[in-house]
Amino acid sequence: MNDVDMTASARAVIDAFDDPCLGSLGALKAVTGLTVTPAETRVSLRLPIPVQGYAPQLQAALQAALARAGLAQPVVLDLTSDIPARAVQKPLKPMPGIRNIIAVGSAKGGVGKSTVAANLALAWAAMGARVGLLDADIYGPSQPLLLGVAGQRPQTVDSKRILPLQAHGVKLMSIGLLIDAGQPAIWRGPMVTQALTQLLADTEWGELDFLVIDLPPGTGDLQLTLAQKVPVAGAVVVTTPQEIAVADARKGLRMFEKMSVAVLGVVENMSTHLCSNCGHEDAIFGDGGGVRLAEECGVALLAKLPLDTRVRAESDSGRPTVVAAPESPRGQAYFELARRTAAELARRPRDRSSAFPGIVVERAS
């Protein structure tokens, strides 16, 4: 084959290639450049997810697919990321500078939701995205401890705007950074919802691809305020496998649906325990509750995360697993969660609100 024929053949193979998370590269219109010579196949791809660290895996998969089609030249892959704003619940519009707000919640407490939210945000940051994390648990903020900044205080700009703290590449804001660690927030519902909206609106987030909001348990005032006033591009529901947790997580998922917030999927946390001494795997909290919830509600199962004492120790030390042990199986599970969540978000419609000009009606004089 000449170079033209080889390029056409390579383009057909690449367009038909199914990325494990995103699906068909052709449907994504991901190919932005392609040159095939007898010496090499040079491919440029633009994906709607964070891509740092993903090139070696994708390059090897493309190399194998092209080789099966008789194109055995080495593949040189140029991989870039374009993360647009996705549609939010009507009549809201995405916040200026923040492309996508992702709520991580569960109506059940004690399922490890804050650990999941922290590692999700940290994984996206490690993958090259611009990420913020808002700790919306006013009564029990845990993100300052998880990210190793407990006791630090944020600065203000002009006594109005708050500068978020930086932790492991993530911008963090939490009520836990503004009050003493041992001081309880003895506030009624309206004060809590006002605190959430102020933390969100008065923080100088800058330009973000993702703002992860770590929600407290329940389906009350704060969750309703989030659904009604905060433009959320997608929600992640966390549960553990046992039915008592799944039953509450189901309520949280249905709440998001009733408020027209897109549910990106379910995370089954503490799925199984692998004994550190003998390697025996045991489903301590039951088996498959998160899987059944995802199937029942017609959403993706984003991850099955292990119950591992090292995850607890790493979180308590202020260096969550994605930071402390990124190459470990438990660390890679969080990176896979981040990639799948970003891919589910990429399937959502783009935000088109900026395409329509505002209409101003003036009274005739």
LUMZAZA-872423 format. One record per residue (C-alpha): residue number from 0; x, y, z. Coordinates in Angstrom, 2 decimals. Layout:
<nodes>
+-----+---------+---------+---------+
! num !       x !       y !       z !
+-----+---------+---------+---------+
! NUM !       X !       Y !       Z !
...
+-----+---------+---------+---------+
</nodes>
This chain:
<nodes>
+-----+---------+---------+---------+
! num !       x !       y !       z !
+-----+---------+---------+---------+
!   0 !    0.00 !    0.00 !    0.00 !
!   1 !    1.09 !    3.56 !   -0.61 !
!   2 !    1.00 !    6.24 !    2.11 !
!   3 !   -2.49 !    7.41 !    1.13 !
!   4 !   -3.94 !    3.91 !    1.32 !
!   5 !   -2.17 !    3.20 !    4.60 !
!   6 !   -3.50 !    6.44 !    6.06 !
!   7 !   -7.05 !    5.59 !    5.00 !
!   8 !   -6.76 !    2.11 !    6.48 !
!   9 !   -5.30 !    3.45 !    9.71 !
!  10 !   -8.05 !    6.07 !    9.99 !
!  11 !  -10.72 !    3.38 !    9.65 !
!  12 !   -9.11 !    1.26 !   12.36 !
!  13 !   -8.69 !    4.19 !   14.76 !
!  14 !  -12.24 !    5.48 !   14.20 !
!  15 !  -13.58 !    1.98 !   14.92 !
!  16 !  -11.44 !    1.58 !   18.04 !
!  17 !  -13.48 !    1.40 !   21.26 !
!  18 !  -11.83 !    3.06 !   24.23 !
!  19 !  -12.73 !    0.99 !   27.34 !
!  20 !  -14.34 !    4.03 !   28.99 !
!  21 !  -15.32 !    6.38 !   26.19 !
!  22 !  -16.38 !    4.05 !   23.40 !
!  23 !  -15.80 !    4.70 !   19.70 !
!  24 !  -13.08 !    7.22 !   18.90 !
!  25 !  -14.83 !    7.90 !   15.61 !
!  26 !  -18.07 !    8.85 !   17.36 !
!  27 !  -16.08 !   11.20 !   19.58 !
!  28 !  -14.40 !   12.78 !   16.55 !
!  29 !  -11.24 !   12.32 !   18.56 !
!  30 !   -8.74 !   12.18 !   15.67 !
!  31 !   -7.22 !   15.61 !   15.06 !
!  32 !   -4.24 !   14.46 !   13.03 !
!  33 !   -2.97 !   11.31 !   11.33 !
!  34 !    0.17 !   10.63 !    9.30 !
!  35 !    1.21 !    7.15 !    8.16 !
!  36 !    4.55 !    6.34 !    6.59 !
!  37 !    6.46 !    3.07 !    6.25 !
!  38 !    8.44 !    4.13 !    9.33 !
!  39 !    5.68 !    5.14 !   11.75 !
!  40 !    2.03 !    5.94 !   12.38 !
!  41 !    1.65 !    9.34 !   14.04 !
!  42 !   -1.75 !    9.91 !   15.65 !
!  43 !   -3.13 !   13.01 !   17.37 !
!  44 !   -6.18 !   12.49 !   19.58 !
!  45 !   -8.24 !   14.92 !   21.64 !
!  46 !  -10.36 !   13.33 !   24.37 !
!  47 !  -13.02 !   14.88 !   26.65 !
!  48 !  -11.40 !   13.49 !   29.82 !
!  49 !   -8.14 !   14.15 !   31.69 !
!  50 !   -5.43 !   12.23 !   29.86 !
!  51 !   -2.14 !   12.66 !   31.73 !
!  52 !   -0.63 !    9.21 !   32.23 !
!  53 !   -3.11 !    7.54 !   29.86 !
!  54 !   -1.03 !    7.73 !   26.67 !
!  55 !    1.08 !    4.55 !   27.19 !
!  56 !   -2.00 !    2.37 !   27.75 !
!  57 !   -3.92 !    3.83 !   24.82 !
!  58 !   -0.88 !    3.78 !   22.54 !
!  59 !   -0.31 !    0.07 !   23.19 !
!  60 !   -3.98 !   -0.71 !   22.49 !
!  61 !   -3.95 !    1.28 !   19.23 !
!  62 !   -0.68 !   -0.37 !   18.21 !
!  63 !   -2.27 !   -3.81 !   18.64 !
!  64 !   -5.42 !   -2.83 !   16.73 !
!  65 !   -3.42 !   -1.42 !   13.81 !
!  66 !   -1.12 !   -4.45 !   13.75 !
!  67 !   -4.15 !   -6.73 !   13.38 !
!  68 !   -5.04 !   -4.70 !   10.28 !
!  69 !   -1.57 !   -5.19 !    8.80 !
!  70 !   -0.17 !   -1.82 !    9.91 !
!  71 !    2.74 !   -2.83 !   12.10 !
!  72 !    4.60 !    0.49 !   12.14 !
!  73 !    5.38 !    1.93 !   15.59 !
!  74 !    2.64 !    4.26 !   16.82 !
!  75 !    3.54 !    7.75 !   18.02 !
!  76 !    0.60 !    9.14 !   19.99 !
!  77 !   -0.04 !   12.79 !   20.77 !
!  78 !   -2.83 !   12.89 !   23.34 !
!  79 !   -4.54 !   16.09 !   24.48 !
!  80 !   -7.54 !   16.86 !   26.65 !
!  81 !  -10.56 !   19.11 !   26.07 !
!  82 !  -13.05 !   19.10 !   28.96 !
!  83 !  -16.08 !   21.25 !   28.09 !
!  84 !  -18.85 !   22.35 !   30.41 !
!  85 !  -21.76 !   19.92 !   30.49 !
!  86 !  -25.45 !   20.73 !   30.81 !
!  87 !  -26.81 !   21.30 !   34.33 !
!  88 !  -30.31 !   21.19 !   35.79 !
!  89 !  -32.63 !   23.85 !   34.39 !
!  90 !  -32.97 !   26.82 !   34.70 !
!  91 !  -29.41 !   27.04 !   36.10 !
!  92 !  -26.25 !   27.70 !   34.11 !
!  93 !  -22.65 !   26.62 !   34.88 !
!  94 !  -20.79 !   28.98 !   37.18 !
!  95 !  -18.27 !   31.29 !   35.50 !
!  96 !  -14.85 !   29.65 !   35.50 !
!  97 !  -16.10 !   26.29 !   36.80 !
!  98 !  -16.85 !   23.95 !   33.94 !
!  99 !  -18.33 !   21.02 !   35.82 !
! 100 !  -19.55 !   20.63 !   39.40 !
! 101 !  -19.69 !   17.00 !   40.55 !
! 102 !  -21.60 !   16.12 !   43.72 !
! 103 !  -20.44 !   13.06 !   45.67 !
! 104 !  -23.15 !   11.93 !   48.05 !
! 105 !  -25.08 !    9.19 !   49.76 !
! 106 !  -28.07 !    9.45 !   52.05 !
! 107 !  -26.20 !    7.02 !   54.31 !
! 108 !  -23.39 !    8.02 !   56.65 !
! 109 !  -20.27 !    5.94 !   57.25 !
! 110 !  -19.86 !    4.64 !   53.70 !
! 111 !  -16.51 !    6.38 !   53.06 !
! 112 !  -17.96 !    9.09 !   50.87 !
! 113 !  -15.41 !   11.75 !   51.91 !
! 114 !  -12.51 !    9.40 !   51.19 !
! 115 !  -13.97 !    8.66 !   47.76 !
! 116 !  -14.51 !   12.38 !   47.05 !
! 117 !  -10.96 !   13.28 !   48.08 !
! 118 !   -9.33 !   10.53 !   46.02 !
! 119 !  -11.55 !   11.29 !   43.02 !
! 120 !  -10.47 !   14.95 !   43.09 !
! 121 !   -6.81 !   14.04 !   43.61 !
! 122 !   -6.88 !   11.49 !   40.78 !
! 123 !   -8.30 !   14.05 !   38.35 !
! 124 !   -5.61 !   16.53 !   39.39 !
! 125 !   -2.90 !   13.90 !   38.89 !
! 126 !   -4.38 !   13.23 !   35.43 !
! 127 !   -3.83 !   16.87 !   34.46 !
! 128 !   -7.20 !   18.49 !   35.23 !
! 129 !   -7.76 !   21.71 !   37.16 !
! 130 !   -9.67 !   20.59 !   40.24 !
! 131 !  -11.31 !   22.07 !   43.32 !
! 132 !  -12.87 !   20.31 !   46.31 !
! 133 !  -15.65 !   21.85 !   48.39 !
! 134 !  -16.35 !   20.20 !   51.73 !
! 135 !  -20.09 !   20.74 !   52.15 !
! 136 !  -20.38 !   18.77 !   55.39 !
! 137 !  -20.88 !   21.76 !   57.67 !
! 138 !  -21.44 !   19.73 !   60.85 !
! 139 !  -18.61 !   17.23 !   60.29 !
! 140 !  -16.00 !   18.58 !   57.85 !
! 141 !  -13.29 !   15.99 !   57.20 !
! 142 !  -11.50 !   17.18 !   54.07 !
! 143 !   -8.94 !   19.39 !   55.90 !
! 144 !   -7.75 !   16.32 !   57.80 !
! 145 !   -7.90 !   14.08 !   54.74 !
! 146 !   -5.82 !   16.49 !   52.66 !
! 147 !   -3.34 !   17.30 !   55.42 !
! 148 !   -4.19 !   20.99 !   55.93 !
! 149 !   -6.05 !   20.84 !   59.27 !
! 150 !   -5.30 !   23.94 !   61.33 !
! 151 !   -4.41 !   26.13 !   58.35 !
! 152 !   -6.43 !   29.24 !   57.54 !
! 153 !   -7.26 !   30.57 !   54.07 !
! 154 !   -6.45 !   34.15 !   53.09 !
! 155 !   -8.94 !   36.72 !   51.81 !
! 156 !   -8.86 !   39.15 !   48.91 !
! 157 !  -10.22 !   42.65 !   49.67 !
! 158 !  -11.91 !   41.17 !   52.76 !
! 159 !  -14.54 !   39.68 !   50.44 !
! 160 !  -13.21 !   36.76 !   48.43 !
! 161 !  -11.60 !   33.71 !   50.06 !
! 162 !   -8.51 !   32.11 !   48.56 !
! 163 !   -8.82 !   28.30 !   48.77 !
! 164 !   -5.95 !   26.31 !   50.20 !
! 165 !   -3.84 !   24.20 !   47.86 !
! 166 !   -3.36 !   20.55 !   48.82 !
! 167 !   -1.66 !   18.01 !   46.56 !
! 168 !   -2.64 !   20.01 !   43.46 !
! 169 !   -6.29 !   20.48 !   44.49 !
! 170 !   -7.94 !   23.73 !   45.62 !
! 171 !   -9.79 !   23.12 !   48.88 !
! 172 !  -12.46 !   25.05 !   50.78 !
! 173 !  -14.19 !   23.79 !   53.92 !
! 174 !  -15.94 !   25.25 !   56.95 !
! 175 !  -13.32 !   23.26 !   58.85 !
! 176 !  -10.73 !   25.79 !   57.65 !
! 177 !  -12.70 !   28.70 !   59.09 !
! 178 !  -13.63 !   27.48 !   62.59 !
! 179 !  -11.60 !   25.80 !   65.31 !
! 180 !  -11.26 !   22.05 !   64.89 !
! 181 !  -12.90 !   21.32 !   68.24 !
! 182 !  -15.69 !   23.85 !   67.81 !
! 183 !  -19.05 !   22.37 !   66.71 !
! 184 !  -21.24 !   24.19 !   64.20 !
! 185 !  -24.46 !   24.44 !   66.23 !
! 186 !  -26.51 !   25.91 !   63.39 !
! 187 !  -30.06 !   25.56 !   62.16 !
! 188 !  -30.87 !   24.55 !   58.61 !
! 189 !  -31.02 !   28.04 !   57.03 !
! 190 !  -27.57 !   28.89 !   58.42 !
! 191 !  -26.15 !   25.68 !   57.02 !
! 192 !  -27.52 !   26.27 !   53.53 !
! 193 !  -26.32 !   29.88 !   53.62 !
! 194 !  -22.85 !   28.67 !   54.63 !
! 195 !  -22.78 !   26.27 !   51.67 !
! 196 !  -23.79 !   28.91 !   49.13 !
! 197 !  -21.28 !   31.40 !   50.57 !
! 198 !  -18.43 !   28.89 !   50.56 !
! 199 !  -19.19 !   28.14 !   46.94 !
! 200 !  -19.82 !   31.69 !   45.70 !
! 201 !  -17.26 !   33.63 !   47.79 !
! 202 !  -14.28 !   31.38 !   47.11 !
! 203 !  -11.81 !   32.48 !   44.44 !
! 204 !  -11.75 !   29.16 !   42.59 !
! 205 !  -10.22 !   30.45 !   39.36 !
! 206 !  -10.56 !   28.28 !   36.29 !
! 207 !  -11.56 !   24.69 !   37.08 !
! 208 !  -12.39 !   21.67 !   34.95 !
! 209 !  -14.02 !   19.95 !   37.95 !
! 210 !  -15.27 !   21.11 !   41.32 !
! 211 !  -16.03 !   18.09 !   43.51 !
! 212 !  -18.56 !   18.73 !   46.28 !
! 213 !  -18.41 !   16.34 !   49.23 !
! 214 !  -21.98 !   16.22 !   50.54 !
! 215 !  -23.06 !   15.23 !   54.05 !
! 216 !  -25.44 !   12.29 !   54.51 !
! 217 !  -29.18 !   12.78 !   54.24 !
! 218 !  -31.73 !   14.24 !   51.84 !
! 219 !  -32.57 !   17.44 !   53.71 !
! 220 !  -32.16 !   21.19 !   53.42 !
! 221 !  -28.56 !   21.24 !   52.25 !
! 222 !  -29.07 !   18.63 !   49.54 !
! 223 !  -32.19 !   20.44 !   48.30 !
! 224 !  -30.32 !   23.75 !   48.22 !
! 225 !  -27.57 !   22.12 !   46.19 !
! 226 !  -30.05 !   20.69 !   43.70 !
! 227 !  -32.03 !   23.92 !   43.37 !
! 228 !  -29.33 !   26.60 !   43.46 !
! 229 !  -26.03 !   24.97 !   42.49 !
! 230 !  -25.48 !   24.04 !   38.82 !
! 231 !  -24.48 !   20.38 !   39.10 !
! 232 !  -23.25 !   18.60 !   35.99 !
! 233 !  -23.44 !   15.16 !   37.58 !
! 234 !  -23.68 !   13.22 !   40.83 !
! 235 !  -21.81 !   10.17 !   42.11 !
! 236 !  -23.61 !    7.99 !   44.68 !
! 237 !  -21.47 !    6.05 !   47.17 !
! 238 !  -22.65 !    2.96 !   49.03 !
! 239 !  -21.26 !   -0.10 !   50.74 !
! 240 !  -22.51 !   -3.56 !   49.72 !
! 241 !  -24.91 !   -4.32 !   52.58 !
! 242 !  -28.61 !   -3.72 !   52.08 !
! 243 !  -28.98 !   -1.25 !   54.96 !
! 244 !  -26.56 !    1.10 !   53.18 !
! 245 !  -27.96 !    0.41 !   49.71 !
! 246 !  -31.49 !    1.25 !   50.88 !
! 247 !  -30.40 !    4.74 !   51.94 !
! 248 !  -28.16 !    5.23 !   48.91 !
! 249 !  -31.17 !    4.39 !   46.73 !
! 250 !  -33.03 !    7.30 !   48.38 !
! 251 !  -30.12 !    9.62 !   47.68 !
! 252 !  -30.00 !    8.52 !   44.06 !
! 253 !  -33.74 !    9.03 !   43.62 !
! 254 !  -33.44 !   12.48 !   45.20 !
! 255 !  -30.92 !   13.53 !   42.55 !
! 256 !  -33.18 !   12.18 !   39.84 !
! 257 !  -36.23 !   14.03 !   41.20 !
! 258 !  -34.22 !   17.26 !   41.24 !
! 259 !  -33.10 !   16.70 !   37.61 !
! 260 !  -29.45 !   16.20 !   38.57 !
! 261 !  -27.82 !   13.62 !   36.32 !
! 262 !  -26.51 !   10.59 !   38.21 !
! 263 !  -23.23 !    9.51 !   36.64 !
! 264 !  -23.07 !    6.24 !   38.52 !
! 265 !  -22.64 !    4.27 !   41.73 !
! 266 !  -19.46 !    3.52 !   43.67 !
! 267 !  -19.47 !    0.38 !   45.79 !
! 268 !  -16.99 !    1.20 !   48.54 !
! 269 !  -15.49 !   -1.32 !   50.97 !
! 270 !  -16.50 !   -3.98 !   48.47 !
! 271 !  -14.25 !   -6.78 !   49.69 !
! 272 !  -11.45 !   -7.12 !   52.24 !
! 273 !   -8.12 !   -8.67 !   51.24 !
! 274 !   -6.29 !  -10.03 !   54.27 !
! 275 !   -2.83 !   -8.49 !   54.54 !
! 276 !   -1.46 !  -11.69 !   56.12 !
! 277 !   -2.87 !  -14.57 !   54.07 !
! 278 !   -4.38 !  -12.84 !   51.02 !
! 279 !   -7.86 !  -14.27 !   51.64 !
! 280 !  -10.61 !  -12.12 !   50.12 !
! 281 !  -13.74 !  -11.72 !   52.22 !
! 282 !  -16.97 !   -9.81 !   51.49 !
! 283 !  -17.36 !   -8.52 !   55.05 !
! 284 !  -20.28 !   -6.20 !   54.25 !
! 285 !  -22.08 !   -8.55 !   51.90 !
! 286 !  -21.81 !   -8.93 !   48.17 !
! 287 !  -23.00 !   -6.92 !   45.19 !
! 288 !  -25.25 !   -4.31 !   46.76 !
! 289 !  -23.78 !   -1.49 !   44.70 !
! 290 !  -23.91 !   -3.60 !   41.56 !
! 291 !  -27.61 !   -4.32 !   42.08 !
! 292 !  -28.36 !   -0.65 !   42.83 !
! 293 !  -26.66 !    0.47 !   39.60 !
! 294 !  -28.52 !   -2.14 !   37.56 !
! 295 !  -31.86 !   -1.35 !   39.20 !
! 296 !  -31.53 !    2.38 !   38.55 !
! 297 !  -30.03 !    2.07 !   35.08 !
! 298 !  -26.76 !    3.88 !   35.87 !
! 299 !  -23.12 !    2.90 !   35.57 !
! 300 !  -21.20 !    1.00 !   38.24 !
! 301 !  -18.19 !    3.31 !   38.42 !
! 302 !  -16.00 !    1.26 !   40.76 !
! 303 !  -15.80 !   -1.47 !   43.36 !
! 304 !  -13.28 !   -0.17 !   45.89 !
! 305 !  -11.52 !   -2.38 !   48.43 !
! 306 !  -11.77 !   -2.33 !   52.21 !
! 307 !   -8.10 !   -1.85 !   53.04 !
! 308 !   -6.57 !   -0.66 !   56.31 !
! 309 !   -3.88 !    1.15 !   54.32 !
! 310 !   -6.54 !    3.42 !   52.77 !
! 311 !   -7.61 !    4.38 !   56.30 !
! 312 !   -4.03 !    4.97 !   57.44 !
! 313 !   -3.17 !    7.03 !   54.37 !
! 314 !   -6.29 !    9.16 !   54.80 !
! 315 !   -5.57 !    9.79 !   58.49 !
! 316 !   -2.03 !   10.88 !   57.60 !
! 317 !   -3.25 !   13.62 !   55.25 !
! 318 !   -1.87 !   11.82 !   52.20 !
! 319 !   -4.79 !    9.92 !   50.63 !
! 320 !   -4.12 !    6.77 !   48.63 !
! 321 !   -3.88 !    8.52 !   45.25 !
! 322 !   -1.02 !   10.61 !   46.67 !
! 323 !    0.59 !    8.04 !   48.98 !
! 324 !    0.44 !    4.94 !   46.77 !
! 325 !   -0.66 !    5.87 !   43.23 !
! 326 !    0.84 !    2.78 !   41.60 !
! 327 !   -0.65 !    0.30 !   44.07 !
! 328 !   -3.75 !   -1.72 !   43.13 !
! 329 !   -5.82 !    0.32 !   45.60 !
! 330 !   -4.46 !    3.56 !   44.10 !
! 331 !   -5.14 !    2.40 !   40.56 !
! 332 !   -8.73 !    1.60 !   41.55 !
! 333 !   -9.25 !    5.30 !   42.31 !
! 334 !   -7.68 !    6.33 !   39.01 !
! 335 !  -10.02 !    3.94 !   37.20 !
! 336 !  -12.93 !    5.49 !   39.11 !
! 337 !  -11.80 !    8.97 !   38.00 !
! 338 !  -11.48 !    7.89 !   34.37 !
! 339 !  -14.89 !    6.19 !   34.32 !
! 340 !  -16.59 !    9.12 !   36.04 !
! 341 !  -15.09 !   11.60 !   33.58 !
! 342 !  -16.17 !    9.34 !   30.72 !
! 343 !  -19.75 !    9.15 !   32.00 !
! 344 !  -19.77 !   12.94 !   32.28 !
! 345 !  -18.46 !   13.18 !   28.70 !
! 346 !  -21.59 !   11.35 !   27.52 !
! 347 !  -23.76 !   14.13 !   28.90 !
! 348 !  -24.90 !   16.94 !   26.55 !
! 349 !  -22.67 !   19.98 !   26.39 !
! 350 !  -23.78 !   23.21 !   27.99 !
! 351 !  -25.28 !   25.38 !   25.26 !
! 352 !  -26.50 !   28.28 !   27.42 !
! 353 !  -23.78 !   30.61 !   26.17 !
! 354 !  -24.88 !   30.02 !   22.58 !
! 355 !  -28.11 !   31.89 !   23.16 !
! 356 !  -27.92 !   35.62 !   23.84 !
! 357 !  -29.87 !   37.08 !   26.71 !
! 358 !  -33.11 !   38.86 !   25.82 !
! 359 !  -33.60 !   42.32 !   27.24 !
! 360 !  -37.09 !   43.84 !   27.11 !
! 361 !  -37.18 !   47.62 !   27.36 !
! 362 !  -40.25 !   49.72 !   27.99 !
! 363 !  -40.95 !   52.13 !   25.15 !
! 364 !  -40.61 !   55.78 !   26.19 !
+-----+---------+---------+---------+
</nodes>
